[in-house]
């Protein structure tokens, strides 16, 4: 097992706290090969900008989990060579679809993971999210989750309800927090994979 700290990576909890205080956004980029990773690190080092390196399940399989770990460590050292004395780099699993995948990434040095279970019934989504959160918490890893359904097309299915699980008057943000143990909940106004805009105004919550 490898900790993200061993690779020189940083935790998003502190990174986001600084971003909120400073009033700026932190970019997140998916990469699939060395050339893309080089370009991301070069730009981040040049601007001294904290950055999130995102890897999908498919990209992780393509790159090989062992090679990916050393690529992340190499990204940190490369940033230092480019003059960034203290790189603020995160390695994040994008849209992980199982506890086993999230656990494997945590054990392999990822800073944060996303558990994507919005296709499941709400109760199952909450239970799976909680399982991932509890394991991640023991290793200092942050979890992102999608606790609802975004309007639009996801997994080739048309969803007609806008975050019904979260915005329904019968289910509050506090309920989501208690049942899932998520430290943060930030519903989006539009899904990255959606072809339809949300019809409701969505707020963001940060649970302390």
N, C-alpha and C positions, 0 to 999 in steps of 0.2 A: 504493500500500500504506500502511496506517495501523497504527501500533503502539497497543496498549492503553494504553501510558503517555501517548500524545498525547491520549487521551480522559479522563485522570485516574483510570483504573481501576487496581486493584492485582492482584498475583499471588497465587494461592491457596497457593503454597508457603510463603510467610512467614505468611499468614493462618492456615493449618492448624498451623504450628509454634507460633504464639502460643496457639491454641485448645488444643492438646495440653498445653502448659505451664500454661495457666490452668485447665484442666479444664472447658472449656465446649464446646458444640456451635455450629456455624455454620449458620444456616438457609439453605435454597435454595428459591426460589420461581419457578415458571414464570409468565410473563406473556404476554398476547396483545394488549394495547392500552394506551393512555396512562393510562386510569383505574386499571388494575391496577398499572401501574408507579408512579404517584403514591402509591397506598396503601402499597406496599412501601417506597418511599423515605421516606415520612412516618414510618412505624413504626420503620424502622431509624435515622433521624435522631433521633427522640424518645428512643430507648433507647441511642443511640450503639453500636448492634450491627453488627458486620461482617455483610455479606449477599451472597449469590450470586444474581444475576439469571439465570434459566435461560430459554433460547429453544429451542424445538423446530424441526425443519426446516420444519414446516407454518407455525408462527408467524412464522418468518423470511421465508418466502415471502409471507405475508399482510401483514406490516408493511413489506416492501421492505428489502433489505439496506442501502441508503444511508440511508433514514430511521431505521432501527434504530440505526445507528452514532451518529447525532446524538441519538437518544433516550437512548442510554447516556451520552453526554457531558452531555446536559441533566440526567440523573439525578444526576450528580456535582455539578453546579452548583446544582441544586435543593436537594440535601442541605446544601450550604454555606449557602445562603440560610436554611435552617431552623435554622442554628446548629451544624452539625456541621463543625468546622473542617477536619478531615482524614478525609473519608469513606473507609471501607474497603468498596468495592463491586467485585464481580467480574461479568463478563459471560461466561456459559458456554453452549456449544452442548450441548443435551440430546439424546442418542441420534442422533448423526450417523451416517449409513449408508454413507458413501463417503469416500475420500481427497479427492476433489475438493471435497466439501462442507466438510470439515474445513479444507482449505487455504484455501478462500474465506473462511471465518470468521476464520481466523488473520490473513489478509491484510486483513480488514475491521475489526480491532481487538478481537477476542475475547480474553479473558484465558486461557480454557481451553476445551478441546473434549472431547467424548466420542465415541469411535469404537465403534459398536455393531455387532459382527459375530458375535454368539453363534450365529446361525443357520448360519454357515459351518462347515466342518470345522475342527478345532482348529488344524491347521497353517496353513490359509488365514487364520484369525482372527489368529494370531500374526504372520504376514507382513504383513497389512494394518495391524495395530496398530503394528508396528515402523516401517512406512513413515510413518505419521502422526506417531509419536513423534520420528523423526529430523527431519522437517520442522519440527515444533513446537519442538523443542529449539533449533534455529538461531534461533528468534525469541523465546525466553524464555517460551514458552507451555506450560502443563501439560496433560497428557493423562489422561483417564479411559477405562478400557476394561472390557468384560465378557468375561473369558477363560474362559467355561464356559457351562453351561446350568443355569438355575434351575428347580426343580420347579414346575410349574404351567402356565398357559396364556399363551403368548407368540406374537404374530403368528398367532393362531387355531390354534396347534398345541399339543398336550398334550405336555409334556416330563416324562419319568419319572425322569430321572437328576439327582441333586443336585450341581451343579458338578463333574461327573465329571472334567473336564479338569484341574481344579485340585486336587481332594482325593484323586485316585487315588494310590495308593502309588507308582506308576511315574512320576508327574510331580510334582516338588516345586515349592515356591514359588520356589526359586532357579532352577530350569529356566525357569519362566515369566518371571522377571526377565531372565535372560540372553538368551532368544530374542525377547522383545518390547521390551526396553529400558525398560519401564515403571518409573518411580521409585517408585510405590506400588501396592500390590495390597490391596484391602480387600473381600473377599467378603462378601455380605450374608447375614443369617440368614433373610431373607424378601424375595422380590422385590416391588417396588412394584406390579407388574402381575400378580402371581401370585395364584391363588385357592387354592393349596395350600401349607401350610408346608413348609419343608425338613425332611427326616427325619434330617439329620446336624448335628452341632454344627460350626459354621464359625468359624475364627479369622481375625484380620486381621493382615496383615504390612505393615511399612513397610521398604522396602529403601533403605538409605543408599548 
